[in-house]
Amino acid sequence: MKKPLKEFTIPFIGLKAEKHHFDYQIDNKFFEYFEYDDFNDVDVKAQLLFEKNTTFFELYFDISGTVNVNCDLTNEPYEQFLEGEFKLVVNYGDEYNDEFEDILIIPHGEYEINVAQYIYELIILSMPAKRVHPGVEDGTLDSDILKKLEELSPKSLGEKEEASEEIDPRWNTLKKLLTDK
């Protein structure tokens, strides 16, 4: 197992029972740790509000920034804006349990928590399912791939309607059978 990213470890045992703020600047090195290489460049700010209570903790994650990714259609790189938030409740229990999406059980006697995995997942889940260059949507991107896609795409509906008006005369004979009853 890899050694966790130390700067994301919060030793909560020494914190007072109140709200604490942590700020993290996320870059490519962060994703190298997770062996994730879909991003060309990363500039995301992660803020964590860590609210310590006597028997449990509440963690509020908030991310915003940009990642440079390649478009799914054209493979052209572009800046994708991201934002997201996530709340995690950390409770004490007999043994470690992270089966629930927003509840983490840590064993009694635990004195620190590493939040890197939660920030990583929040960034990944904040990405749109389909990555489309803004120039594709507004028509300003000049790309050879886009031209080829347009060339190979089915013809427009207007052309299909004209073709359907010219009916093969053999069908007319069959239509008579329906009306001759």
N, C-alpha and C positions, 0 to 999 in steps of 0.2 A: 504494500500500500504506500502511495506517495505521501510525503510529508506535507501537511496542510500549509497553505499560504499564511505565514505568520502574521502579517499585518491585518488579516481578517479575523484573527482570534481575539475574542473579548473575554478577559478574565473578570467575570461578573462577581466573583466572591468578594472583591474589595470595593465594589460600587455601593453607594448609598441607595436606599429604596426611594428612588425618584426617577425623573426622565433624564436620559443621557443622549447626546447627539454624536454620531460618527459620520464622517464624510470620506468617501473613497473616489479616487479618479481611476476609472477602468480603461486600460489600453490593451494593445496586442499581447503583451507579456502575460496578462491575466488569462487570456484564451489559450496561449501556448501551454500553460499549466494543465488545462483541460483537454489538450490535444485537439482543439477545435479550430479549423482553419478556413471556414466559410467567409470570414470577414477579411477584407484587404486592410482595413484600418479601423480603429475603434477609438471613440472619444465620448465616453459615457460617464456621467457623474451619478454616483449612488449615494443616497442619503439614508441613514438609519436612525430612527428614533427608538431607543432601547428604554422601555419603561420597566423598571425593576419594582416588583411588589415582594412582600415577604415570602409568599409561597409559590409564586409563578412570575414569568416575564412576558411582556408583550413587545414584539419587534415589528416596527412599521418600516418597510422598505419602499423607497421611492427612487425611480431611475429616470433620467432624461439625457438625451445626447444624440449622437449620430454614429452610424457604422457605415463604412464604405463597402458595398457589396456589388456583385455582378448581377445584371438584369437576367431574369429567367428566359426572356424572349431573345434578347440581342447579345447577351454576355458583356454588354458595355458596363463599366463601373459607374456607380453613382452613390450619392450620400442619402442614406435612409434615416429619417428622423425616428427616434424611439422614445416612448415614455411608458411607464408602467408602475404599478404599486402592488404590494403584497403584505398581508398581515400574518404573522406567525405567533402562536402562543406556545410558550415553553413551560412545561410542567415537570415536576419531579415524580418519579415512579420507581418501581422495583428494578426495571431494566430499560435499556435504550430501546426506543420504538419510534420510527419515522414513517410508519405505514399510512398515516393520515396526511392529507395535503397541507393543512394549515395548523397542525398540532404536532409538537415534538415532545416526546417524553425522554427525559434524561435521568440517569440513576442518581440517587441520593449520594452526596459526596462529590459530585461533579463540580468543578470550579471555573470552567471556561467553555465557550462555545465558538466555533468557527462558522462564519456566515458566508464564506466564499461560494459555496454550492448554491445557496439561495439566491445570491446576486446573479450568478451564472444562469440559473434556470429562469429567473425573471427576465433577463435580457433576451435569452433565446425565445421565450414564449411571447415576448413583446414584438417580435418580428412578424411582419405580415406573411401569410401563407404563400402568397405569390409576390415575388419581388419584381416590380415593373418600373423601369426607368421613367421618370416624369416626362422626359422628351417623347416617349412612346405614346403616352396618354394625350399630350397636347399637340402631337404631330411635329415637334421641332427637331427631333433626333434624326440625323441623316446617317443611316446605317445600311450596309450591304445586306445584312441578314434580314432587316425589315423589308427591303425592296424584294428580296427573294421570297419571303413569306407572302407578300402582297401578290406577287406574280403567280404563286402556286395556290393561292386561296380560291375557293369556288367563286364563280361570277356572281355579280350582284342580283338581287331579286328582280329588278326592273327588266333585265335581259331575259330572265326565266319566264316572266309573264308574257312577253312578246312571243316567245317560242311556243308557249302553251296555247296561244290563240290559233296558231296554224295546226289544225287537227288533221291527222291522217284520214283521208276520205273513206278508208275501209271501216273506220269506227262508226261513221255515219250509218252504214248499212246495219251494223249491230244495234245501234240506237233505235232504228226502225222496228226491230224485233220487240223491243220493250214497249213501244207505243202502238203496235198493231194488234194488241190483245183484244 
